[in-house]
Amino acid sequence: MIDLHCHILPGVDDGSRSSRVSLAMAAMAEDSGVTDIAATPHFQYDLQDAAGAKQRMAELTETLQARLKADGLSLRLHVGAEILCTPQTPELLRRGLLPTVGGSRYLLVEFMFDTPAEEIDDMLLRLEAEGVRVLLAHPERYHDVQEQLEYLVRWFRRGVILQCNKGSILGSLGHRSQRTAHWMLDHGLAHVVASDAHTERVRTPHMAEVKAFLEESWGEEYADVLLTRNPARILQDRAVVSPDGEW
Ligand SMILES: [Fe+2]
């Protein structure tokens, strides 16, 4: 499995607090069958600070990768970030200041949970106009989207890549997120499932349970697309597949 959304870098956001925690997270992920992780800390920097932050994250990823290797882990890390969308985001993107997932055209973006769906839609259009492929983090958690599911269909049809959280699917992020995630899976609207892990204790990078649940509820083929095939394609900068084929 390949986890494209994980707060495993130490000391940069509300995820891992230390190298010790990062190592524990990596070992746990590897134990559960994960081969690759995109290190995606929250990215909330303005025009002045973004270049430095991007550089620092790349260096931290390299340093952590060396630690993992020294510890005997074979897990591969990839650069990335979870970009909190603001009115400045398109400009940051234009200037090449935002880390994409593994250096591909795919950009992992998030919004505040109470952002109106219309505003999310508008921002996604602006980012698409810059030629980037948007990988939308946990759409099932946005309050407005939970009430207006038609936005998910609209984004899916437009080619926005929809990433559901493990915790939403398993129910640890609340009933509304779970209901929305399951609706997406029922309708084949989810492209990717990721851990969005923050520690080795709560919201963990252990992926075996969600894999088993996905296989049992939506079939082995779709589970494989969500957990392995689409994440691999994104890292390779290729088009993703739906349960029905490529598009
Ligand atoms: Fe996240």
Residues whose N, C-alpha, C, O or C-beta is under 5 A from the ligand:
A	BS01	LIG	E82 D196
